[in-house]
Amino acid sequence: MAQPRDPFEPTPRRQTVAFAWVLDALEDLEPTVRLMFGCHAVYLGEKIVLALRARGDDDDGVWIATTPEHHPSLAKLLPSMASIGVLSGGKGGVTGWQKLPSQGEDFEAEVERLVALVRARDPRVGKVPAKKKKPATPRSRLKGP
């Protein structure tokens, strides 16, 4: 019988996970990792909590799945937290998702605080993605007897 594949093991389609030590810190919560837009999304159950990104630009770091109403309280704990440029369309606006930039001087300490929030299931961190709607089939569009 074949051995089950390690979900964190790189495959030809999947690059090495950036900041893999974050996954190590969450390992006992059994996170699921999915490739998403050139980074790795980290899920706990159906909730996306983080994304890990290292592509060589200003948006590299740990992305936080959150919403604008939680930004002020999270910023008190994570002072380097900032909006994600690529998600604002390069306009510098506020984005729902936030990041802890990898070039920040307290990056590791802030990520450790963020991991503690994730481990505590803090409601400010994480989102359940909207379900994708199935496209209508031609038959369902027909109106007839």
N, C-alpha and C positions, 0 to 999 in steps of 0.2 A: 504494500500500500504506500502511496506517495506521501511524503511529509507535507503538512500544511505550510503554505508560503507565509513568511514573516511579512505583515502588512507594512512595515517600515523599511524593508529591504528595497534598495533602488532596483528598478527594472529598466530595460532600454527606453521605455516610454516615460518613465518617472525619474526625474533627477533626484539627487541626494537631498534629503530634508534639511533645510536651513535651521539652525538653532535647535538641533535634535535634543539637546539637554532639556528643553521645555517639555518634550514628549516623555523623557525619562521621569521628570517631576510629576507627570500626570498618569504614569503607567498603571498604577493600581486602580484608576478610574476607568480603565479600558477605553481610551479614546479611539476614534476612527479617524483616519487621515485620508483625505481625498485631494487629488490634484485639482486646482482651481485657478484659472487665469495666471499660470506661471508661478503659483505659490502653492503651499500646502494648507488646506483648511483642516482644522481640528474640531471634531464633533464629539460631544458627549450625548449619547443617544441620538435623538433627532435634532438637537440644538447645536448650531455652529457657535463656537466660543472664541476661537482665535484663527488667525492665518499666519503662517511663517513665510517670510519673503526675503530673499537675498538675490537681487538681480543687478546690483551694481549702480543703484541710483538713490535719490533722496527718500524714496518710499520704502527702502529696506528696513526691516525690523519685525516686530510682532504687532500684527493688526488685531484690534479688539472689536468684536461684534457687540455693538452697543447702539444707543439712540441718543439724540441730542439732549433730552431731558436729564440724562445721567452724566453728561460731560462735566458740569461744575463739581459734583461730588467726587467723581473719579479723578479729576485734575488735582484735587487736594492730596490724593494718595500717589498720583503718578504725574509729577510736575512737567515732565517732558512730553506728555501726551499731546498729539497734534492731529489735525485733519490730514487725510491722505490725498496728495496732489493728483494722482492719476484718477481718483474717483470724483474729484471736483472738476474734471475736464481741463485741468491746468489753470483754472480761474482763481484758485486760492480761497474758495469758499469753504464753509463749514460742512463737513461730511458726517453722516451718522456713524459710520465706522471710523475709528481712530487708530493711531499707531503709536508705538513706542519706538522711536527711531534708533536703529542699531548704532549710529554714530554718537548718540548721547553719552555723556560722561558717566551717568548712573544707570546705563542700560540694563545691566544684569540685575542690579538691586531692584529696579522698578519692575522688571519682568518677574522676579521672585515674588514681589507684592501682588502682581497681577495673577500669578499662578495660585497664590493663597486665596484670592477672591474666587477663582474658578473652582478650586477644591472645596470652598465653602458654599458653592452653588449660589453665589451672590447674584441676585436678580438683575443687577446692572450690567452684567456680562453675559452675552449669549442671546441668540435669536433663533427661532424656529423658522427656517426659510418657507416662503409661500409655496404651496403646491403648484406645480406646473399644470396648466389647463391642457387637456388633450384637444388637439384640433378637431373641429367638426368633420365628420365624414360626409361625403357627398349625399349619402342616403338620408342622414339626419337633416339635411338642408331642404329636402324635398317636401313640398306640402301637397298632399293629395288625399284621395279617399282611403 
